[in-house]
Amino acid sequence: QVQLVESGGGLVQPGGSLRLSCEASGFTFSAVYMRWYRGGAGKERELVAGITKSGDSTNYKDSVKGRFTISRDNARNTVYLQMNNLKPEDTAVYFCYAEAHFYGGRYYPDSWGQGTRVTVSS
């Protein structure tokens, strides 16, 4: 079955950096558009960044442009989110998301990871 496993979250001071990873299994990773979302208690889940199947195009939420970088390694079935110059308002649970798609005659619905918590605080 489809699995998305995030890692890399933690506590960091304002101005610090973290790199999140999301390892995928159960589907053909290179055939799927991937995204990072964030949310948490009292927060609506919001799109942070997305990356095309080949990794040649990315998009970002305005407030993270210039600070966050999404990338992927299709050989490792992994998508990353490099987060620099972190701010307290970046505090959230970060979720990896695989878009619904058809592949090899099979339908794969939207899939989410369990999330990894990022806390930015001094």
MOPAC internal coordinates of N, CA, C and O (Angstrom, degrees):
PM7 1SCF
backbone

  N    0.0000 0     0.00 0     0.00 0    0    0    0
  C    1.4440 1     0.00 0     0.00 0    1    0    0
  C    1.5327 1   109.45 1     0.00 0    2    1    0
  O    1.2310 1   121.40 1   -15.30 1    3    2    1
  N    1.3355 1   114.94 1   164.70 1    3    2    1
  C    1.4519 1   119.94 1  -179.36 1    5    3    2
  C    1.5232 1   109.85 1   -69.57 1    6    5    3
  O    1.2310 1   121.23 1   -47.93 1    7    6    5
  N    1.3248 1   115.26 1   132.07 1    7    6    5
  C    1.4622 1   120.41 1   174.85 1    9    7    6
  C    1.5087 1   109.64 1  -135.54 1   10    9    7
  O    1.2310 1   121.56 1   -42.46 1   11   10    9
  N    1.3192 1   114.61 1   137.54 1   11   10    9
  C    1.4609 1   122.12 1   174.15 1   13   11   10
  C    1.5205 1   106.39 1  -127.40 1   14   13   11
  O    1.2310 1   120.52 1   -57.60 1   15   14   13
  N    1.3145 1   116.62 1   122.40 1   15   14   13
  C    1.4594 1   120.46 1  -176.09 1   17   15   14
  C    1.5245 1   108.99 1  -123.18 1   18   17   15
  O    1.2310 1   121.36 1   -67.60 1   19   18   17
  N    1.3281 1   115.00 1   112.40 1   19   18   17
  C    1.4634 1   120.46 1   179.41 1   21   19   18
  C    1.5125 1   110.69 1   -89.07 1   22   21   19
  O    1.2310 1   121.43 1   -25.75 1   23   22   21
  N    1.3188 1   114.86 1   154.25 1   23   22   21
  C    1.4616 1   121.66 1   174.32 1   25   23   22
  C    1.5204 1   108.13 1  -155.48 1   26   25   23
  O    1.2310 1   121.18 1   -12.45 1   27   26   25
  N    1.3320 1   115.34 1   167.55 1   27   26   25
  C    1.4510 1   120.14 1   174.35 1   29   27   26
  C    1.5148 1   115.61 1   105.91 1   30   29   27
  O    1.2310 1   119.99 1   173.79 1   31   30   29
  N    1.3214 1   117.62 1    -6.21 1   31   30   29
  C    1.4487 1   119.28 1   178.91 1   33   31   30
  C    1.5171 1   111.94 1   -71.76 1   34   33   31
  O    1.2310 1   120.99 1    -7.68 1   35   34   33
  N    1.3294 1   115.71 1   172.32 1   35   34   33
  C    1.4557 1   119.97 1   178.70 1   37   35   34
  C    1.5093 1   111.44 1   163.74 1   38   37   35
  O    1.2310 1   121.55 1    12.95 1   39   38   37
  N    1.3208 1   114.63 1  -167.05 1   39   38   37
  C    1.4556 1   122.85 1   179.02 1   41   39   38
  C    1.5268 1   108.58 1  -100.33 1   42   41   39
  O    1.2310 1   121.10 1   -50.20 1   43   42   41
  N    1.3182 1   115.50 1   129.80 1   43   42   41
  C    1.4581 1   120.31 1  -179.50 1   45   43   42
  C    1.5144 1   109.17 1  -141.84 1   46   45   43
  O    1.2310 1   120.45 1   -30.11 1   47   46   45
  N    1.3129 1   116.75 1   149.89 1   47   46   45
  C    1.4588 1   120.64 1   178.31 1   49   47   46
  C    1.5243 1   110.51 1   -78.53 1   50   49   47
  O    1.2310 1   120.49 1   -24.37 1   51   50   49
  N    1.3200 1   116.66 1   155.63 1   51   50   49
  C    1.4671 1   119.52 1   175.13 1   53   51   50
  C    1.5264 1   110.48 1   -54.04 1   54   53   51
  O    1.2310 1   121.05 1   -42.86 1   55   54   53
  N    1.3295 1   115.61 1   137.14 1   55   54   53
  C    1.4486 1   121.21 1  -176.06 1   57   55   54
  C    1.5137 1   114.32 1    90.50 1   58   57   55
  O    1.2310 1   120.55 1   170.30 1   59   58   57
  N    1.3135 1   116.56 1    -9.70 1   59   58   57
  C    1.4581 1   121.03 1  -178.46 1   61   59   58
  C    1.5167 1   112.66 1   -82.88 1   62   61   59
  O    1.2310 1   121.75 1     2.82 1   63   62   61
  N    1.3386 1   114.25 1  -177.18 1   63   62   61
  C    1.4657 1   121.03 1  -176.44 1   65   63   62
  C    1.5201 1   111.06 1  -131.83 1   66   65   63
  O    1.2310 1   121.60 1   -27.97 1   67   66   65
  N    1.3186 1   114.55 1   152.03 1   67   66   65
  C    1.4540 1   122.49 1   171.22 1   69   67   66
  C    1.5192 1   108.13 1  -143.80 1   70   69   67
  O    1.2310 1   120.88 1   -27.40 1   71   70   69
  N    1.3332 1   115.92 1   152.60 1   71   70   69
  C    1.4474 1   119.93 1   171.80 1   73   71   70
  C    1.5264 1   108.77 1  -122.69 1   74   73   71
  O    1.2310 1   121.49 1   -60.96 1   75   74   73
  N    1.3128 1   114.75 1   119.04 1   75   74   73
  C    1.4563 1   120.62 1   177.39 1   77   75   74
  C    1.5240 1   109.37 1   -92.29 1   78   77   75
  O    1.2310 1   121.50 1   -33.90 1   79   78   77
  N    1.3236 1   114.73 1   146.10 1   79   78   77
  C    1.4595 1   121.35 1   176.30 1   81   79   78
  C    1.5141 1   109.18 1  -125.85 1   82   81   79
  O    1.2310 1   120.93 1   -30.33 1   83   82   81
  N    1.3133 1   115.83 1   149.67 1   83   82   81
  C    1.4605 1   121.63 1   175.26 1   85   83   82
  C    1.5281 1   107.41 1  -137.10 1   86   85   83
  O    1.2310 1   121.21 1   -68.68 1   87   86   85
  N    1.3207 1   115.29 1   111.32 1   87   86   85
  C    1.4600 1   120.41 1   179.77 1   89   87   86
  C    1.5246 1   109.31 1   -95.59 1   90   89   87
  O    1.2310 1   121.07 1   -51.97 1   91   90   89
  N    1.3234 1   115.55 1   128.03 1   91   90   89
  C    1.4650 1   121.38 1  -175.18 1   93   91   90
  C    1.5210 1   111.11 1  -107.78 1   94   93   91
  O    1.2310 1   121.13 1   -30.44 1   95   94   93
  N    1.3169 1   115.44 1   149.56 1   95   94   93
  C    1.4551 1   121.56 1   174.55 1   97   95   94
  C    1.5183 1   109.40 1  -152.42 1   98   97   95
  O    1.2310 1   121.19 1   -19.15 1   99   98   97
  N    1.3309 1   115.34 1   160.85 1   99   98   97
  C    1.4549 1   120.26 1   176.58 1  101   99   98
  C    1.5126 1   115.06 1    90.73 1  102  101   99
  O    1.2310 1   120.29 1  -178.26 1  103  102  101
  N    1.3194 1   117.05 1     1.74 1  103  102  101
  C    1.4500 1   121.02 1   176.86 1  105  103  102
  C    1.5295 1   108.56 1  -156.51 1  106  105  103
  O    1.2310 1   120.99 1   -10.27 1  107  106  105
  N    1.3380 1   115.71 1   169.73 1  107  106  105
  C    1.4580 1   120.45 1  -179.30 1  109  107  106
  C    1.5211 1   109.08 1   -82.57 1  110  109  107
  O    1.2310 1   121.05 1   -83.11 1  111  110  109
  N    1.3057 1   115.60 1    96.89 1  111  110  109
  C    1.4632 1   122.66 1  -170.75 1  113  111  110
  C    1.5190 1   112.31 1   -55.76 1  114  113  111
  O    1.2310 1   120.43 1   139.10 1  115  114  113
  N    1.3230 1   116.79 1   -40.90 1  115  114  113
  C    1.4709 1   120.68 1  -174.85 1  117  115  114
  C    1.5298 1   112.50 1   -69.76 1  118  117  115
  O    1.2310 1   120.14 1   172.35 1  119  118  117
  N    1.3167 1   117.34 1    -7.65 1  119  118  117
  C    1.4629 1   121.18 1  -179.66 1  121  119  118
  C    1.5134 1   112.66 1   -97.50 1  122  121  119
  O    1.2310 1   119.87 1  -174.22 1  123  122  121
  N    1.3301 1   117.86 1     5.78 1  123  122  121
  C    1.4597 1   120.40 1  -168.30 1  125  123  122
  C    1.5224 1   112.37 1  -128.43 1  126  125  123
  O    1.2310 1   121.42 1   -45.76 1  127  126  125
  N    1.3326 1   114.89 1   134.24 1  127  126  125
  C    1.4611 1   121.90 1   171.32 1  129  127  126
  C    1.5251 1   107.95 1   -71.12 1  130  129  127
  O    1.2310 1   120.60 1   -45.47 1  131  130  129
  N    1.3186 1   116.46 1   134.53 1  131  130  129
  C    1.4612 1   120.77 1  -177.04 1  133  131  130
  C    1.5303 1   110.86 1  -119.04 1  134  133  131
  O    1.2310 1   121.25 1   -29.12 1  135  134  133
  N    1.3271 1   115.22 1   150.88 1  135  134  133
  C    1.4621 1   120.47 1   179.64 1  137  135  134
  C    1.5314 1   110.21 1  -139.64 1  138  137  135
  O    1.2310 1   121.49 1   -21.41 1  139  138  137
  N    1.3112 1   114.75 1   158.59 1  139  138  137
  C    1.4627 1   123.40 1   166.32 1  141  139  138
  C    1.5201 1   107.78 1  -113.87 1  142  141  139
  O    1.2310 1   121.54 1   -46.51 1  143  142  141
  N    1.3218 1   114.66 1   133.49 1  143  142  141
  C    1.4598 1   122.38 1   173.43 1  145  143  142
  C    1.5297 1   107.63 1  -120.06 1  146  145  143
  O    1.2310 1   121.16 1   -14.34 1  147  146  145
  N    1.3188 1   115.38 1   165.66 1  147  146  145
  C    1.4603 1   119.61 1   171.47 1  149  147  146
  C    1.5135 1   109.68 1  -141.71 1  150  149  147
  O    1.2310 1   121.85 1   -26.35 1  151  150  149
  N    1.3194 1   114.07 1   153.65 1  151  150  149
  C    1.4470 1   120.57 1  -178.61 1  153  151  150
  C    1.5113 1   108.52 1  -175.16 1  154  153  151
  O    1.2310 1   120.48 1    14.85 1  155  154  153
  N    1.2983 1   116.68 1  -165.15 1  155  154  153
  C    1.4555 1   120.24 1   179.63 1  157  155  154
  C    1.5094 1   110.38 1   155.19 1  158  157  155
  O    1.2310 1   121.01 1    14.03 1  159  158  157
  N    1.3159 1   115.67 1  -165.97 1  159  158  157
  C    1.4584 1   120.80 1  -175.98 1  161  159  158
  C    1.5227 1   110.19 1   -57.85 1  162  161  159
  O    1.2310 1   120.98 1   -57.66 1  163  162  161
  N    1.3187 1   115.73 1   122.34 1  163  162  161
  C    1.4483 1   120.59 1   177.71 1  165  163  162
  C    1.5130 1   115.17 1    73.51 1  166  165  163
  O    1.2310 1   120.60 1  -174.68 1  167  166  165
  N    1.3321 1   116.47 1     5.32 1  167  166  165
  C    1.4575 1   119.86 1  -178.44 1  169  167  166
  C    1.5153 1   109.91 1  -119.73 1  170  169  167
  O    1.2310 1   121.05 1   -48.45 1  171  170  169
  N    1.3196 1   115.59 1   131.55 1  171  170  169
  C    1.4586 1   119.20 1   173.46 1  173  171  170
  C    1.5301 1   109.05 1   -69.94 1  174  173  171
  O    1.2310 1   120.89 1   -39.16 1  175  174  173
  N    1.3365 1   115.90 1   140.84 1  175  174  173
  C    1.4532 1   119.46 1   179.93 1  177  175  174
  C    1.5202 1   108.78 1   -68.85 1  178  177  175
  O    1.2310 1   120.72 1   -47.75 1  179  178  177
  N    1.3360 1   116.24 1   132.25 1  179  178  177
  C    1.4548 1   120.82 1  -176.85 1  181  179  178
  C    1.5188 1   110.63 1  -129.64 1  182  181  179
  O    1.2310 1   121.67 1   -30.98 1  183  182  181
  N    1.3266 1   114.41 1   149.02 1  183  182  181
  C    1.4635 1   120.46 1   178.75 1  185  183  182
  C    1.5243 1   109.58 1   -73.70 1  186  185  183
  O    1.2310 1   120.75 1   -49.21 1  187  186  185
  N    1.3199 1   116.18 1   130.79 1  187  186  185
  C    1.4591 1   121.84 1   179.53 1  189  187  186
  C    1.5284 1   110.43 1  -102.68 1  190  189  187
  O    1.2310 1   120.58 1   132.40 1  191  190  189
  N    1.3289 1   116.49 1   -47.60 1  191  190  189
  C    1.4687 1   119.74 1  -176.31 1  193  191  190
  C    1.5159 1   109.64 1  -160.55 1  194  193  191
  O    1.2310 1   121.23 1   -25.83 1  195  194  193
  N    1.3357 1   115.25 1   154.17 1  195  194  193
  C    1.4548 1   121.17 1   176.57 1  197  195  194
  C    1.5114 1   110.17 1  -139.14 1  198  197  195
  O    1.2310 1   121.04 1   -22.58 1  199  198  197
  N    1.3387 1   115.62 1   157.42 1  199  198  197
  C    1.4654 1   120.60 1  -178.57 1  201  199  198
  C    1.5207 1   108.95 1  -145.17 1  202  201  199
  O    1.2310 1   121.38 1   -41.07 1  203  202  201
  N    1.3225 1   114.97 1   138.93 1  203  202  201
  C    1.4538 1   120.78 1  -179.00 1  205  203  202
  C    1.5349 1   110.95 1   -70.80 1  206  205  203
  O    1.2310 1   121.35 1    -8.46 1  207  206  205
  N    1.3453 1   115.03 1   171.54 1  207  206  205
  C    1.4706 1   120.55 1  -174.93 1  209  207  206
  C    1.5213 1   112.29 1   -58.34 1  210  209  207
  O    1.2310 1   120.72 1   139.55 1  211  210  209
  N    1.3193 1   116.23 1   -40.45 1  211  210  209
  C    1.4645 1   120.24 1  -177.65 1  213  211  210
  C    1.5184 1   112.51 1   -88.44 1  214  213  211
  O    1.2310 1   120.83 1   167.57 1  215  214  213
  N    1.3178 1   116.01 1   -12.43 1  215  214  213
  C    1.4556 1   120.29 1  -177.78 1  217  215  214
  C    1.5110 1   114.15 1    86.23 1  218  217  215
  O    1.2310 1   119.88 1  -171.43 1  219  218  217
  N    1.3313 1   117.83 1     8.57 1  219  218  217
  C    1.4579 1   119.72 1  -174.65 1  221  219  218
  C    1.5216 1   113.65 1   -84.95 1  222  221  219
  O    1.2310 1   120.42 1   172.95 1  223  222  221
  N    1.3103 1   116.79 1    -7.05 1  223  222  221
  C    1.4626 1   119.67 1   178.93 1  225  223  222
  C    1.5208 1   109.77 1  -144.23 1  226  225  223
  O    1.2310 1   121.45 1   -39.94 1  227  226  225
  N    1.3292 1   114.82 1   140.06 1  227  226  225
  C    1.4596 1   120.77 1  -178.99 1  229  227  226
  C    1.5273 1   109.47 1  -134.71 1  230  229  227
  O    1.2310 1   121.19 1   -18.84 1  231  230  229
  N    1.3151 1   115.32 1   161.16 1  231  230  229
  C    1.4602 1   119.52 1   172.73 1  233  231  230
  C    1.5242 1   108.39 1  -144.54 1  234  233  231
  O    1.2310 1   121.29 1   -24.22 1  235  234  233
  N    1.3399 1   115.15 1   155.78 1  235  234  233
  C    1.4578 1   120.81 1  -172.81 1  237  235  234
  C    1.5252 1   111.80 1  -140.27 1  238  237  235
  O    1.2310 1   121.97 1   -28.87 1  239  238  237
  N    1.3229 1   113.84 1   151.13 1  239  238  237
  C    1.4618 1   120.53 1   167.30 1  241  239  238
  C    1.5257 1   107.15 1   -62.83 1  242  241  239
  O    1.2310 1   120.69 1   -37.85 1  243  242  241
  N    1.3282 1   116.29 1   142.15 1  243  242  241
  C    1.4647 1   120.03 1  -174.51 1  245  243  242
  C    1.5310 1   112.56 1   -55.55 1  246  245  243
  O    1.2310 1   120.18 1   139.81 1  247  246  245
  N    1.3094 1   117.26 1   -40.19 1  247  246  245
  C    1.4653 1   119.87 1  -172.83 1  249  247  246
  C    1.5300 1   112.96 1   -72.23 1  250  249  247
  O    1.2310 1   119.48 1   169.13 1  251  250  249
  N    1.3284 1   118.59 1   -10.87 1  251  250  249
  C    1.4653 1   119.64 1   179.42 1  253  251  250
  C    1.5272 1   112.20 1  -111.30 1  254  253  251
  O    1.2310 1   120.15 1   175.97 1  255  254  253
  N    1.3134 1   117.31 1    -4.03 1  255  254  253
  C    1.4750 1   119.86 1   179.79 1  257  255  254
  C    1.5225 1   110.10 1   -58.91 1  258  257  255
  O    1.2310 1   121.32 1   -43.72 1  259  258  257
  N    1.3285 1   115.08 1   136.28 1  259  258  257
  C    1.4621 1   120.44 1  -179.02 1  261  259  258
  C    1.5177 1   113.64 1    84.24 1  262  261  259
  O    1.2310 1   120.12 1   168.38 1  263  262  261
  N    1.3310 1   117.37 1   -11.62 1  263  262  261
  C    1.4681 1   120.55 1   179.47 1  265  263  262
  C    1.5357 1   111.65 1  -115.35 1  266  265  263
  O    1.2310 1   120.22 1   144.85 1  267  266  265
  N    1.3134 1   117.18 1   -35.15 1  267  266  265
  C    1.4684 1   122.17 1  -177.39 1  269  267  266
  C    1.5289 1   109.32 1  -107.98 1  270  269  267
  O    1.2310 1   121.19 1   -32.96 1  271  270  269
  N    1.3175 1   115.33 1   147.04 1  271  270  269
  C    1.4592 1   121.50 1   175.39 1  273  271  270
  C    1.5256 1   109.76 1  -135.14 1  274  273  271
  O    1.2310 1   121.05 1   -56.91 1  275  274  273
  N    1.3158 1   115.59 1   123.09 1  275  274  273
  C    1.4667 1   120.60 1   175.11 1  277  275  274
  C    1.5239 1   108.34 1   -96.11 1  278  277  275
  O    1.2310 1   120.93 1   -39.34 1  279  278  277
  N    1.3204 1   115.82 1   140.66 1  279  278  277
  C    1.4602 1   120.87 1   177.96 1  281  279  278
  C    1.5239 1   108.07 1  -149.90 1  282  281  279
  O    1.2310 1   121.03 1    -9.89 1  283  282  281
  N    1.3162 1   115.63 1   170.11 1  283  282  281
  C    1.4598 1   119.08 1   179.23 1  285  283  282
  C    1.5131 1   110.02 1  -147.73 1  286  285  283
  O    1.2310 1   121.66 1   -26.73 1  287  286  285
  N    1.3178 1   114.44 1   153.27 1  287  286  285
  C    1.4570 1   122.54 1   175.04 1  289  287  286
  C    1.5226 1   106.19 1  -125.19 1  290  289  287
  O    1.2310 1   120.82 1   -79.88 1  291  290  289
  N    1.3178 1   116.03 1   100.12 1  291  290  289
  C    1.4703 1   119.22 1  -175.58 1  293  291  290
  C    1.5282 1   111.77 1   -68.32 1  294  293  291
  O    1.2310 1   119.90 1   156.44 1  295  294  293
  N    1.3112 1   117.81 1   -23.56 1  295  294  293
  C    1.4727 1   119.87 1   176.99 1  297  295  294
  C    1.5238 1   111.34 1   -71.05 1  298  297  295
  O    1.2310 1   120.92 1   153.33 1  299  298  297
  N    1.3191 1   115.84 1   -26.67 1  299  298  297
  C    1.4654 1   120.85 1  -179.89 1  301  299  298
  C    1.5352 1   112.54 1  -104.50 1  302  301  299
  O    1.2310 1   120.56 1  -177.53 1  303  302  301
  N    1.3391 1   116.54 1     2.47 1  303  302  301
  C    1.4798 1   120.40 1  -179.53 1  305  303  302
  C    1.5254 1   111.13 1    53.66 1  306  305  303
  O    1.2310 1   120.96 1  -136.30 1  307  306  305
  N    1.3042 1   115.76 1    43.70 1  307  306  305
  C    1.4651 1   120.18 1  -173.99 1  309  307  306
  C    1.5340 1   110.59 1  -135.28 1  310  309  307
  O    1.2310 1   121.68 1   -41.46 1  311  310  309
  N    1.3130 1   114.39 1   138.54 1  311  310  309
  C    1.4639 1   121.30 1   172.25 1  313  311  310
  C    1.5240 1   107.65 1  -116.14 1  314  313  311
  O    1.2310 1   121.20 1   -35.73 1  315  314  313
  N    1.3221 1   115.30 1   144.27 1  315  314  313
  C    1.4569 1   121.76 1  -174.72 1  317  315  314
  C    1.5336 1   110.34 1  -121.85 1  318  317  315
  O    1.2310 1   121.68 1   -22.34 1  319  318  317
  N    1.3258 1   114.39 1   157.66 1  319  318  317
  C    1.4514 1   120.89 1   169.76 1  321  319  318
  C    1.5223 1   107.01 1  -136.22 1  322  321  319
  O    1.2310 1   121.27 1   -73.87 1  323  322  321
  N    1.3245 1   115.17 1   106.13 1  323  322  321
  C    1.4571 1   120.86 1   175.57 1  325  323  322
  C    1.5235 1   107.89 1   -86.61 1  326  325  323
  O    1.2310 1   120.60 1   -56.95 1  327  326  325
  N    1.3191 1   116.46 1   123.05 1  327  326  325
  C    1.4592 1   121.78 1  -176.25 1  329  327  326
  C    1.5189 1   108.67 1  -119.39 1  330  329  327
  O    1.2310 1   120.92 1   -63.74 1  331  330  329
  N    1.3235 1   115.85 1   116.26 1  331  330  329
  C    1.4635 1   122.11 1   179.03 1  333  331  330
  C    1.5152 1   110.69 1  -115.61 1  334  333  331
  O    1.2310 1   121.02 1   -17.75 1  335  334  333
  N    1.3156 1   115.65 1   162.25 1  335  334  333
  C    1.4673 1   121.50 1   179.17 1  337  335  334
  C    1.5324 1   110.40 1    48.24 1  338  337  335
  O    1.2310 1   120.95 1  -128.49 1  339  338  337
  N    1.2995 1   115.79 1    51.51 1  339  338  337
  C    1.4663 1   120.44 1  -176.36 1  341  339  338
  C    1.5187 1   111.47 1   -66.31 1  342  341  339
  O    1.2310 1   121.51 1   -34.03 1  343  342  341
  N    1.3284 1   114.71 1   145.97 1  343  342  341
  C    1.4554 1   122.78 1  -178.72 1  345  343  342
  C    1.5280 1   109.10 1  -121.23 1  346  345  343
  O    1.2310 1   120.05 1   -23.39 1  347  346  345
  N    1.3301 1   117.52 1   156.61 1  347  346  345
  C    1.4717 1   119.36 1   178.90 1  349  347  346
  C    1.5285 1   112.80 1   -54.64 1  350  349  347
  O    1.2310 1   119.96 1   147.07 1  351  350  349
  N    1.3178 1   117.67 1   -32.93 1  351  350  349
  C    1.4701 1   120.10 1  -179.73 1  353  351  350
  C    1.5259 1   113.26 1   -71.70 1  354  353  351
  O    1.2310 1   120.07 1   172.68 1  355  354  353
  N    1.3398 1   117.47 1    -7.32 1  355  354  353
  C    1.4613 1   120.90 1   173.68 1  357  355  354
  C    1.5315 1   111.54 1   -82.45 1  358  357  355
  O    1.2310 1   120.31 1   172.03 1  359  358  357
  N    1.3071 1   117.01 1    -7.97 1  359  358  357
  C    1.4608 1   120.84 1   179.19 1  361  359  358
  C    1.5235 1   110.36 1   -59.21 1  362  361  359
  O    1.2310 1   120.80 1   -55.48 1  363  362  361
  N    1.3211 1   116.08 1   124.52 1  363  362  361
  C    1.4622 1   121.33 1  -177.74 1  365  363  362
  C    1.5224 1   108.68 1  -178.67 1  366  365  363
  O    1.2310 1   121.18 1    -5.74 1  367  366  365
  N    1.3083 1   115.35 1   174.26 1  367  366  365
  C    1.4614 1   121.30 1   166.78 1  369  367  366
  C    1.5265 1   106.44 1   -92.81 1  370  369  367
  O    1.2310 1   120.40 1   -50.57 1  371  370  369
  N    1.3057 1   116.84 1   129.43 1  371  370  369
  C    1.4608 1   122.67 1  -177.34 1  373  371  370
  C    1.5275 1   109.21 1  -103.43 1  374  373  371
  O    1.2310 1   121.62 1   -50.29 1  375  374  373
  N    1.3338 1   114.50 1   129.71 1  375  374  373
  C    1.4584 1   121.62 1  -175.14 1  377  375  374
  C    1.5282 1   110.30 1  -118.34 1  378  377  375
  O    1.2310 1   121.50 1   -41.27 1  379  378  377
  N    1.3007 1   114.73 1   138.73 1  379  378  377
  C    1.4507 1   122.11 1   172.77 1  381  379  378
  C    1.5340 1   107.79 1   -90.47 1  382  381  379
  O    1.2310 1   120.60 1   -36.26 1  383  382  381
  N    1.3309 1   116.45 1   143.74 1  383  382  381
  C    1.4631 1   121.27 1  -175.72 1  385  383  382
  C    1.5249 1   110.04 1  -138.38 1  386  385  383
  O    1.2310 1   121.36 1   -47.13 1  387  386  385
  N    1.3293 1   115.00 1   132.87 1  387  386  385
  C    1.4641 1   121.38 1   174.39 1  389  387  386
  C    1.5204 1   108.16 1  -111.54 1  390  389  387
  O    1.2310 1   121.21 1   -54.03 1  391  390  389
  N    1.3095 1   115.30 1   125.97 1  391  390  389
  C    1.4585 1   120.72 1  -176.12 1  393  391  390
  C    1.5316 1   111.27 1   -68.13 1  394  393  391
  O    1.2310 1   120.70 1   -34.72 1  395  394  393
  N    1.3229 1   116.27 1   145.28 1  395  394  393
  C    1.4575 1   120.71 1   174.79 1  397  395  394
  C    1.5318 1   110.04 1   -58.65 1  398  397  395
  O    1.2310 1   120.53 1   -35.42 1  399  398  397
  N    1.3280 1   116.60 1   144.58 1  399  398  397
  C    1.4599 1   119.06 1  -177.07 1  401  399  398
  C    1.5155 1   110.09 1  -164.83 1  402  401  399
  O    1.2310 1   121.85 1   -16.57 1  403  402  401
  N    1.3292 1   114.06 1   163.43 1  403  402  401
  C    1.4594 1   122.17 1   171.89 1  405  403  402
  C    1.5220 1   107.88 1  -104.92 1  406  405  403
  O    1.2310 1   120.93 1   -41.24 1  407  406  405
  N    1.3405 1   115.83 1   138.76 1  407  406  405
  C    1.4642 1   119.15 1   175.79 1  409  407  406
  C    1.5194 1   109.01 1  -156.53 1  410  409  407
  O    1.2310 1   120.57 1   -49.74 1  411  410  409
  N    1.3112 1   116.52 1   130.26 1  411  410  409
  C    1.4640 1   120.35 1   177.98 1  413  411  410
  C    1.5128 1   112.54 1    60.67 1  414  413  411
  O    1.2310 1   120.76 1  -146.72 1  415  414  413
  N    1.3548 1   116.15 1    33.28 1  415  414  413
  C    1.4521 1   120.08 1   178.54 1  417  415  414
  C    1.5138 1   114.51 1    78.94 1  418  417  415
  O    1.2310 1   120.12 1  -172.27 1  419  418  417
  N    1.3007 1   117.38 1     7.73 1  419  418  417
  C    1.4526 1   121.54 1  -178.14 1  421  419  418
  C    1.5157 1   110.21 1  -121.67 1  422  421  419
  O    1.2310 1   121.33 1   -35.26 1  423  422  421
  N    1.3441 1   115.06 1   144.74 1  423  422  421
  C    1.4674 1   120.74 1   177.49 1  425  423  422
  C    1.5211 1   109.66 1   -96.71 1  426  425  423
  O    1.2310 1   120.86 1   -48.41 1  427  426  425
  N    1.3101 1   115.97 1   131.59 1  427  426  425
  C    1.4589 1   123.13 1   176.24 1  429  427  426
  C    1.5301 1   107.90 1  -114.58 1  430  429  427
  O    1.2310 1   118.82 1   -62.17 1  431  430  429
  N    1.3156 1   119.85 1   117.83 1  431  430  429
  C    1.4657 1   120.98 1  -179.74 1  433  431  430
  C    1.5319 1   111.67 1   -74.04 1  434  433  431
  O    1.2310 1   120.87 1    -8.30 1  435  434  433
  N    1.3187 1   115.94 1   171.70 1  435  434  433
  C    1.4594 1   121.33 1   172.45 1  437  435  434
  C    1.5272 1   109.44 1   -50.65 1  438  437  435
  O    1.2310 1   120.69 1   -41.88 1  439  438  437
  N    1.3287 1   116.29 1   138.12 1  439  438  437
  C    1.4563 1   119.72 1  -179.25 1  441  439  438
  C    1.5216 1   110.14 1  -132.13 1  442  441  439
  O    1.2310 1   121.24 1   -37.95 1  443  442  441
  N    1.3250 1   115.24 1   142.05 1  443  442  441
  C    1.4598 1   122.27 1  -178.78 1  445  443  442
  C    1.5091 1   110.24 1  -124.76 1  446  445  443
  O    1.2310 1   121.38 1   -32.35 1  447  446  445
  N    1.3370 1   114.96 1   147.65 1  447  446  445
  C    1.4505 1   119.65 1   168.86 1  449  447  446
  C    1.5144 1   110.43 1   -82.75 1  450  449  447
  O    1.2310 1   120.93 1    -0.25 1  451  450  449
  N    1.3197 1   115.82 1   179.75 1  451  450  449
  C    1.4601 1   120.92 1  -176.84 1  453  451  450
  C    1.5267 1   112.03 1   -83.81 1  454  453  451
  O    1.2310 1   120.49 1   165.58 1  455  454  453
  N    1.3250 1   116.67 1   -14.42 1  455  454  453
  C    1.4505 1   121.07 1   177.96 1  457  455  454
  C    1.5117 1   113.03 1    96.10 1  458  457  455
  O    1.2310 1   121.44 1   -27.81 1  459  458  457
  N    1.3213 1   114.84 1   152.19 1  459  458  457
  C    1.4640 1   121.81 1   173.98 1  461  459  458
  C    1.5282 1   107.23 1  -134.10 1  462  461  459
  O    1.2310 1   121.08 1   -46.55 1  463  462  461
  N    1.3121 1   115.54 1   133.45 1  463  462  461
  C    1.4687 1   120.60 1  -172.53 1  465  463  462
  C    1.5184 1   110.65 1   -86.04 1  466  465  463
  O    1.2310 1   121.92 1   -46.50 1  467  466  465
  N    1.3233 1   113.93 1   133.50 1  467  466  465
  C    1.4676 1   122.20 1   174.64 1  469  467  466
  C    1.5221 1   107.95 1  -119.07 1  470  469  467
  O    1.2310 1   120.70 1   -55.23 1  471  470  469
  N    1.3166 1   116.27 1   124.77 1  471  470  469
  C    1.4622 1   121.87 1   177.63 1  473  471  470
  C    1.5139 1   108.69 1  -122.78 1  474  473  471
  O    1.2310 1   121.20 1   -57.61 1  475  474  473
  N    1.3167 1   115.30 1   122.39 1  475  474  473
  C    1.4667 1   121.07 1   179.33 1  477  475  474
  C    1.5238 1   107.44 1  -111.08 1  478  477  475
  O    1.2310 1   121.05 1   -69.80 1  479  478  477
  N    1.3229 1   115.59 1   110.20 1  479  478  477
  C    1.4498 1   119.95 1  -174.66 1  481  479  478
  C    1.5254 1   109.81 1  -159.41 1  482  481  479
  O    1.2310 1   121.59 1   -32.39 1  483  482  481
  N    1.3331 1   114.56 1   147.61 1  483  482  481
  C    1.4573 1   119.19 1   175.31 1  485  483  482
  C    1.5270 1   110.24 1   -93.10 1  486  485  483
  O    1.2310 1   120.10 1   180.00 1  487  486  485

